[in-house]
């Protein structure tokens, strides 16, 4: 039964990844100011963006391994909308 419903494993992985993803989000937000101000070249922005993507992938791989996490389109849309509103309110983007 635990193979079909691995909730305990997911919760443990989510807790660990939430802390790491929060730290990564803070790092990305700190770097966003330089991007918004135009202080970085296109090459530097691209590198920073890919560095964050690689760090995110490492967090997901380290915490979840091969575990499959279902995607709920409604929740993903809600999260994307909230993120867009946040950046619009704080950075005018």
For each residue, the residues with C-beta under 8 A, 3 or more apart:
1: 4 5
2: 5 6 8
3: 6
4: 1
5: 1 2
6: 2 3 9 10 67
7: 10 11
8: 2 11 12
9: 6 12 13 67
10: 6 7 13 14 67 69
11: 7 8 14 15
12: 8 9 15 16
13: 9 10 16 17 63 64 67
14: 10 11 17 18
15: 11 12 18 19
16: 12 13 19 20 63
17: 13 14 20 21 59 60 63 64
18: 14 15 21 22
19: 15 16 22 23
20: 16 17 23 24 59 63
21: 17 18 24 25 56 59
22: 18 19 25 26
23: 19 20 26 27
24: 20 21 27 28 52 55 56 59
25: 21 22 28 29
26: 22 23 29 30
27: 23 24 30 31 52 55
28: 24 25 31 32 52
29: 25 26 32
30: 26 27 33
31: 27 28 34 35 48 52
32: 28 29 35 36 87 91
33: 30 36 37
34: 31 37 39 40
35: 31 32 38 39 40 45 48
36: 32 33 91 93
37: 33 34
38: 35
39: 34 35
40: 34 35 44 45 48
41: 44 45
42: 45 46
43: 46 47
44: 40 41 47 48
45: 35 40 41 42 48 49
46: 42 43 49 50
47: 43 44 50 51
48: 31 35 40 44 45 51 52
49: 45 46 52 53
50: 46 47 53 54
51: 47 48 54 55
52: 24 27 28 31 48 49 55 56
53: 49 50 56 57
54: 50 51 57 58
55: 24 27 51 52 58 59
56: 21 24 52 53 59 60
57: 53 54 60 61
58: 54 55 61 62
59: 17 20 21 24 55 56 62 63
60: 17 56 57 63 64
61: 57 58 64 65
62: 58 59 65
63: 13 16 17 20 59 60
64: 13 17 60 61 67 69
65: 61 62
66:
67: 6 9 10 13 64
68:
69: 10 64
70:
71: 76
72: 75 76
73: 76 77
74: 77 78
75: 72 78 79
76: 71 72 73 79 80
77: 73 74 80 81
78: 74 75 81 82
79: 75 76 82 83
80: 76 77 83 84
81: 77 78 84 85
82: 78 79 85 86
83: 79 80 86 87
84: 80 81 87 88
85: 81 82 88 89
86: 82 83 89 90
87: 32 83 84 90 91 93
88: 84 85 91 92 93
89: 85 86
90: 86 87
91: 32 36 87 88
92: 88
93: 36 87 88
